[in-house]
Amino acid sequence: MEAIQGQIRAQGLGNSVKALRRNGWVPGIVYGSGMSNQAIQMQGKELDGALRRQATNKPYKLQIDGNTYDVMVNELQRHPVMGNILHADFKKINMNEKIMTIVPVLMTGDPELGVATLIRHNVEVSCLPGNIPEAFTVDVDGLNIGDVLLVSDLTVPPGVDLAVEPTEVLISILPVKAKSEESIEAQHDAEQVAEAASSTEQSNRV
């Protein structure tokens, strides 16, 4: 389990979140059962590194001023252009109690014919925090137009319960989008121009 280092965030004059961010810190909050909301701060580069090394739908060890909490990332706010983390919310959890969370669905391979379209990008599961899958990977190799893969086709590890209907469609194999009438007409016009130019060139050679 990946660890995130932080410290208690001081409140008051001179401790604005803008000032923290200018100095490389990311403001945040941790809350949950048995504790009051606690304002915290983490070094931006260290936080970003931890979140890159482990999927954000899995539990982390949050270490704050000598105390360690098992937490889940509840929300990350990022800059709309730069992409850097502006604020992070963590929820304290009990590793021995099941939770509901979201697991992404990923595709691998290429269909025999058509284009694989992801209908559901994630599915909700119920399990102990330590059993949360990083992702569900679905192989579309050899599939053809009209084929579909359902939630029931997922390979689910022991201890994980799906919280969605097994008949829901995950992936659909669709035909390659046909050219629009305008593009077909434009192509036809271009071919006619090319033929006319070729005919003119041949006449000039005679």
C-alpha positions, 0 to 999 in steps of 0.5 A: 500500500502506497504511503502519502506524507503530510502535516497538519495545516495551520489556519489563519493569517498568512496561511492561505491556500494560495500561499501554500501552493506557491511554496509547492504544497497541496492543501487537503482534508482528511475525515471519517469515522472516529475523527473530526475533519482535519485540514492537512497539507502535502508536498505537491511532487510527493503527492503526485508521485504517490498517486502515479505509483498506485491507482487512486481507487485503492487504499493509501497510508496517510501519515500525518504528524506521527499518526497513520490513517488508512484512507481512500482518495475521495476527491482530487481537484486539478488545475484545468490547464496545467493538470497539477493537483490543487486540493485533495480530500481523503476519507478514513476507512476501516480495512476490515469493513467492506466499501463501495467503490468504482473500478475502471474498465479497460480494453485490450486487443483488436476486433476482427471486424468493426470498432470496439466501443466502451459503453461503461467506463467503470463498474461499481463493486463492494469488497474489503479495501485490500481486495479492490481491483486496480482495473477490469481488463477485457480482451476484444481480440477476434470479435466481430460487428454486432458482438457485445460483452456484458458485465457478466463476462468480467473476470472478477477476483474472489472477495469482490462483488459486482454492484451492477446488473450482469446483463449490462453492456460493457463493450459493443463492436460497431461498424466503422463509421461510413463516409458522409454524403458530403465527403463521398460527393467531394471525393467523386468531384475530385476524381472527375477533375483528375480524370479531366486533367488526365484526358487534357494532358493526353490530348496535348501529347497527341 
